[in-house]
Amino acid sequence: MKPIYRKLVIVWLGILAIMIVGIGIMDRTSQPNSVKPRADDIYSDINLYRVHNGLPRLAIDPRLELSAEIKAAWLDDQDLWGHYRSDISTEVRFAGKYYFSIGENLAEGFSSGREVVVAWEYSPEHNEILLGDYQDMGIFIRCREHLLAEDDPYNCLVVLHMGGN
């Protein structure tokens, strides 16, 4: 094979390889990894929102994550939705922490963390919690598979607990 043809074949093979890899990447990225909210995204968006409003960032407290998990499990076990047992100090104390002020936000039926935080921002009561005088936060997300429907692949409950001294 002449050197010029060999170079053309190598170039064409390189282009073909790039196209095949590119199609594989596009195929994987065109579909979401998951249609459920992620706690890391919610933590990040809450802190960005607070900083944008001149407030300090919140620390992630594993004890508040535990109290949020307790609340999510209780709601799921009781097949309830809402701020039942609205005195969340029970869950927070059980998790091993005492705060002077505590707050709770709930969300359900959102497919991303950003959607959750935006919904809370536009709700006066939830926004008050987001911008409250807190230092710590904890999130737990529980997907309730027994409530799955064909048009709603995930029915995830998001519980946010916040605490301040």
N, C-alpha and C positions, 0 to 999 in steps of 0.2 A: 504494500500500500504506500502511495506517495505521501511524503511528510505533510503536504497541505491538506490532503484528505483525512489523515490521521488527526490533525488539529481540529478540523471541522467535526469529525465524529466525537472527539472529546468534548468540544464545546456543546454539541447537541445533547450528548449524554448528560452533561452538567446541567443544562437547561431543563431537560426532562426530569432529572432528580430533584431540582428545585421545585418544579411544578408539582411533582408527586408529594413531596414533603409539605409544600404550601397547602395543597388540597387537604392533606391529613390534618394539618393544624387548623385550617378553616372549619373542617367538619367537627373537630373537638370543641372549638371555641364558639361555634354558632349555637350550641346547645348549652344551657346552663348546667353547672355541676349539680345544682340543687335548687329547688324552689322553696326553700325554707330560710327564714332569717338566721343570721349567724351572730352570736353574742359579740365577737370581736368587732364586727361592723357597727353594732349598736353602741358599744363602748366608745369607739372612735368618733362616731357621729354626735353622740351626746357631748363629749368633751370639746369637739369643734364648735358645736352650737353654744356651749357655755362660754368658751373663749371669745367667740364672736360677739357675745353679749356682755363682755367685760368681767366675766366670772372666772374663778380658778377651775382648773381641771379637777376631776374627781379620781380618787384612787380606787382600784378594784379590790374589794374585800371578800375573801373566800367565805367568811361567815355570812355575809349578805347574800352571796350566791347560794349558800346552803339554805338560808331562810326563804329565798325565792323558790328554791327547789321544793321545800316543804309546802309552800303555798300552792305551787303548780300541782303537786301530787294530791293535795287535799281537794283542790277544785276538780281534778280529773277523776279521783275516786268517787266524789260525790256527784259527778256529772253535772257540775255547775259552771256558771260563767259570771264573773262580776266580783265586786269587792265585798263578798260575804266575809264575815268575821273581820270587819274592816279594821279592828285593832290588831295591826300586824306586829305589834310589839311582842305578842306571844311567839310568833315564828322567829323573830329576831333574837329574843332572849334565849329561846331554845337553841339557837345556833351559837350562843355563847358570847353575845355582844350586847352592851347597853348603850343606847344613844339618847340624847336629849330630845332630838327630833328625828322622825322617820317618815318616809314617804313611799308610796307604792303606785306604779303605773302598770297596767295590764294591756295586752294587745292580742288579737287573734285574727287569723285569716290573711296575714300579709306574707308575701313571698320574698321580701328582702328586709334587711336591717334598716336600710334607708327609708323604706316605706313606713316602717314602724315609727321611727323618730320623727319623720315629717308629720304623720298623723298626730303624734303627741304635741308637736309644736303648734299645730293649728287648733288644738282643743284647749280652751282657757284653763281648765282644771289640771290637765296633764302637763301643760306648759309651765304652770306654777310649780309643779313638782320638779321638772327639769331644771328650772332656774332658781330653785330653793337654796337655802343656806345649809348645804350638805358638804361633807368632805369625802364620803365613801359611797360606792354603789356596788351592787351585785345583780347579775342577770341569770335567769335560768329559762331555757326554752324546752318545752315538752310537746312533742308531736303526738297527737292523739289518733293513732292508727285506726281505732275502732270507729272513728267518725269519717273515714275517708270516703270520698265520692269520686265518680269518674271525672267530673269537671273540676274537682278540687283535690289535687293529688296530696296536698299536705294541709292538715288542720293543726297548726302549731300555736300553742299558747306561750306568750312571752310575759314573764314576770320580772319587773324591775323593782328592786328595793334600794332605797337610799337612806343614808344615816348621817346625822350631824351632831356635833357636841355643843 
